[in-house]
Amino acid sequence: MSKPSQSPHIVIVEDNVEANNLLRDWLKLRFTVTCFLDAESTLRILIPSSEPIVFLIDYNMPGDNGIVLKQKLVPLFPRAKYILISGLFDEKLTQEAIEAGFDALIPKPFGMPMVTQKIEELLGLHQKESLVDIVKRQSGQIMVQMI
């Protein structure tokens, strides 16, 4: 099953390469995904757009943290939704993220289905087939092709 040509765009900004790759591989089953390892390259490379985009931003990164990055992205992506991910959520960071206008907060570690569900909620999507079912079906197709 291929993604629709107009699948929603998800931008991942996560400095941990393994976490970045894991999120990318999971989300690309349903969405168009672009990945960055830091705020600087995100701001330098992404082209401003009024299209709906979901930014999945890590808080603790080299250079600008996730909250500072969001503040810089908002004028460039006025219709975007923003999710902050972090293993450091405490009362202070949670309040800071809420005040910065994040649409959702996801504490690490997290399950991939939870990330997908939060993205779908923010985009107003109602998934007909779970990503787990898609992976199982695609794995079955690969097994059939290998035999």
C-alpha positions as CSV (number, residue, x, y, z in Angstrom):
1,M,0.0,0.0,0.0
2,S,1.5,3.3,-1.0
3,K,0.9,6.6,0.7
4,P,-1.6,9.0,-1.0
5,S,0.2,11.6,-3.1
6,Q,-1.1,14.3,-0.8
7,S,-0.2,12.6,2.5
8,P,0.3,15.0,5.4
9,H,3.9,16.3,5.9
10,I,5.6,15.5,9.2
11,V,8.9,17.2,10.0
12,I,11.0,15.5,12.6
13,V,13.7,17.5,14.4
14,E,15.6,15.1,16.7
15,D,19.4,15.1,17.3
16,N,19.5,11.4,18.3
17,V,20.1,9.6,15.0
18,E,18.6,6.3,16.1
19,A,15.4,8.0,17.5
20,N,15.2,10.1,14.3
21,N,15.5,7.0,12.1
22,L,13.0,5.1,14.1
23,L,10.4,7.9,13.9
24,R,11.1,8.3,10.2
25,D,10.7,4.6,9.4
26,W,7.5,4.3,11.4
27,L,5.8,7.5,10.2
28,K,6.8,7.2,6.5
29,L,4.3,4.3,6.3
30,R,1.5,6.8,6.5
31,F,3.0,10.3,6.0
32,T,5.5,12.3,4.0
33,V,8.4,12.7,6.4
34,T,11.4,15.1,6.4
35,C,14.1,14.7,9.1
36,F,16.6,17.1,10.6
37,L,19.2,16.7,13.4
38,D,19.2,20.3,14.6
39,A,17.3,23.6,14.6
40,E,19.9,25.3,12.4
41,S,19.5,23.0,9.4
42,T,15.7,22.9,9.8
43,L,15.6,26.7,9.5
44,R,18.1,26.8,6.7
45,I,16.7,24.1,4.5
46,L,12.9,24.1,4.9
47,I,10.9,26.3,2.6
48,P,8.2,28.4,4.3
49,S,4.7,27.1,3.6
50,S,1.1,27.8,4.5
51,E,0.4,24.0,4.1
52,P,-0.5,22.1,7.2
53,I,2.6,20.4,8.6
54,V,3.2,18.7,11.9
55,F,6.6,19.4,13.5
56,L,7.8,16.7,15.9
57,I,10.5,18.6,17.8
58,D,12.9,17.3,20.5
59,Y,13.5,19.7,23.4
60,N,17.1,19.0,24.2
61,M,19.3,19.6,21.1
62,P,22.6,21.3,20.3
63,G,22.1,25.0,19.5
64,D,18.5,26.1,19.9
65,N,16.3,24.0,22.0
66,G,12.8,22.8,20.8
67,I,11.0,25.8,22.3
68,V,13.3,28.4,20.7
69,L,13.0,26.5,17.4
70,K,9.2,26.6,17.5
71,Q,9.2,30.3,18.1
72,K,11.3,30.7,14.9
73,L,9.2,28.4,12.9
74,V,5.8,29.8,13.6
75,P,6.1,32.9,11.3
76,L,7.4,30.6,8.5
77,F,4.7,27.9,9.0
78,P,1.6,29.6,10.3
79,R,-0.7,26.6,9.9
80,A,1.6,24.1,11.4
81,K,1.0,22.0,14.4
82,Y,3.8,21.5,16.9
83,I,4.6,18.5,19.2
84,L,7.4,18.7,21.7
85,I,9.1,15.5,22.7
86,S,11.4,15.2,25.6
87,G,12.7,12.9,28.3
88,L,13.1,15.9,30.6
89,F,9.5,16.9,31.2
90,D,9.0,18.3,34.7
91,E,6.5,21.0,35.9
92,K,8.7,23.9,34.7
93,L,9.4,22.5,31.2
94,T,5.7,21.5,30.8
95,Q,4.6,25.0,31.7
96,E,7.2,26.6,29.4
97,A,6.0,24.4,26.5
98,I,2.3,25.2,27.1
99,E,3.1,28.9,27.2
100,A,5.1,28.6,24.0
101,G,1.9,27.2,22.3
102,F,2.8,23.6,21.6
103,D,-0.2,21.6,20.5
104,A,1.0,18.5,22.2
105,L,3.7,17.2,24.5
106,I,5.0,13.6,24.3
107,P,7.3,12.3,27.0
108,K,10.1,9.9,26.1
109,P,10.1,7.0,26.0
110,F,7.0,6.7,23.9
111,G,5.3,4.1,21.7
112,M,5.1,4.8,18.0
113,P,1.3,4.2,17.9
114,M,0.9,7.0,20.4
115,V,2.9,9.4,18.2
116,T,0.8,8.4,15.2
117,Q,-2.4,8.9,17.2
118,K,-1.4,12.3,18.4
119,I,-0.5,13.4,14.8
120,E,-3.8,12.1,13.5
121,E,-5.7,14.0,16.2
122,L,-3.9,17.2,15.4
123,L,-4.6,16.8,11.7
124,G,-8.2,15.7,12.2
125,L,-7.6,12.4,10.5
126,H,-9.4,9.2,11.2
127,Q,-7.2,6.3,10.4
128,K,-9.0,3.3,8.9
129,E,-6.1,0.9,9.2
130,S,-3.7,1.0,12.1
131,L,0.0,1.3,11.3
132,V,0.6,-2.0,13.0
133,D,-1.9,-3.7,10.6
134,I,-0.1,-2.0,7.7
135,V,3.3,-3.3,8.8
136,K,1.9,-6.8,9.3
137,R,0.2,-6.7,5.9
138,Q,3.4,-5.3,4.2
139,S,5.5,-7.9,6.0
140,G,3.2,-10.6,4.7
141,Q,3.5,-9.3,1.1
142,I,7.3,-9.3,1.4
143,M,7.3,-12.9,2.7
144,V,5.1,-14.0,-0.2
145,Q,7.4,-12.2,-2.7
146,M,10.4,-14.0,-1.2
147,I,9.0,-17.5,-1.4
